[in-house]
Amino acid sequence: MDYQDILFEVKDGVATVTINRPEKRNAVRPRTYEELTHAMHRAADDPEIGVVVLTGAGDKAFCSGGDVGDQANRTPDVGRAHMRRLFALSSVMRMMDKPVLAKIRGYCVGGGNEIHLFCDMSFASEDARFGQTGPRVGSIPIWGACQLLARYVGERKAREMVFGCRQYSAREALEMGLINFVCKPEELDKVVDEWCQEILAKSPQSIRIAKLALNAGSDQEFYPSFFPTGALLAGIYGNEENMEGIRAFLEKRKPEFRRFRRKGL
């Protein structure tokens, strides 16, 4: 596959996958999801790779979520295809028999926050920012956040993050259990590399079985929830309320969602 939106590098048993759209704060579009899925399959199928590092180009963002400009043209049919695209990426990340480590600088919000939830461990620089954006732009984070977030941060905090769409510092993310480590920006590469080497020194078959076992419980929560809620989300793409969130974002104004709370709707 000819990559346009990502970079893929393999060195000494570590595959590094980089979302390479820094001019868009590494926002992901359909092609990006497909390239990420292809790269993850490459890493999963290579027996000499023991760890995968997922990161974003530049220092402004790991991933700022879905490209809202692309979402402006979504319809239910397009949305259903998109749900299948999301499922393909999260499935290979969860099912590959080697750890996926998120290396996070800058914004990790919306779909970007959900992508890092599918990673096995997350490392962030002190300038990282975390949060969900769904209800603020007329969408819902049913691709992971509504299923997995509560396992990491607890039910109450998960509801706060999803309903409020607030952003949290790397230190706050560490304290709530959303990430594993925080360090100075200049130390992040070194910390992640040290963990890669630590994992590579362990038994690959033991790591393989441990990952499957650790995922077993949350898999039973994620998969049954994703399919029906994904269909529901796809069904609202392009309706008036959904488009209000998208247009407001593109027009750089506050959305006017209060008008949708009225009799007769």
Buried (B, 14 or more C-beta within 10 A) or exposed (E): EEBEBBBBEBEEBBBBBBBBBBEBBBBBBBBBBBBBBBBBBBBBEBEEBBBBBBBBBBEBBBBBBBBBEBBEEBEBEBBBEBBEBBBBBBBBBBEBBBBBBBBBBBBBBBBBBBBBBBBBBBBBBBBBBBBBBBBBBBBBBBBBBBBBBBBBBEEEBBBBBBEEBEBBBBEBBBEBEBBBBBBEBEBBBEBBBEBBBEBBEEEBEEBBEBBEEEBEEBBEBBBEBBEEBBBEBBEBBBEEEBBBBBBBBEEEEEBEBEEEEEEEE
